[in-house]
Amino acid sequence: MAEDMNMKILKAFAEIGQPAKAKDVAEKLGIQTSKVSCRLAPLKKKGLLDSPEKGVYVITEEGKKLVQ
């Protein structure tokens, strides 16, 4: 189930197509911000998200490959 949520989050970032905050992704998915924010650091650690500035994330090329 955790992997499903990670994939949904990555897809949301891919669809947004620009740097976004956890709140933006949560609104797009219709879930609580906390459910998104707790997954961002692990996704960044795996190289699937990058953080150009504090609290803002963008999907990496590696992340995009996973959601295609």
N, C-alpha and C positions, 0 to 999 in steps of 0.2 A: 504493500500500500504506500509506503514512503517513496518508493521509486516512481509510482504513478503520480504522486504529488510533485515530485521533482520534475518530471517530464512536463506536467501541466504548467509549472512555473517557467520552465525553459521555453515552452511554446508561446506563453504569454509575452515573454521578453522578445522573442523572435517576431511576434505579430506587432508589438509596440514599435520595434525598429529604432529606438533611440534610448539613451540612458533614462532609467526610471527608478522610482523609489518602491519599496515594498508595498506601500499604500496603493500605488498605481496598479501594481500587479494584483493585489488582493481585490481591488474594486473590479478589475477586469474579470477575475475568476469568481467573484461573488463569495469570497471567503474572508475570514478575519485576517487582519494585517499580521498578527502574531504567528499565524500558520505559515505565512510566507517568510517573514523576517528570520525565523529560526532556521530556515533552510538555505539562506543566502550564503552564509560563511562556508558551509560544507561544499556548496556548488562552486564557490570561488576557489576553494582549496583544490578541487578536482580540475580546475582550469576551464570550467564551463561558463563562468561569469567573471567579469572584471569589474573593478570599481574605480572609475576615473576620479571620483571625489567621494568624500565621506557620505554614506547613506544613499548613494546613487550607484546603480549597477547597470551593466550592459552585457548582453550575451556575446561570448567569444566565437571565433570561427569553429572551434572544437564543439562548442555547445550547439551551434547551428547545424553541424553535421549530424549530431544525435537526433535532432527533431525533424530532419528531412525524411 
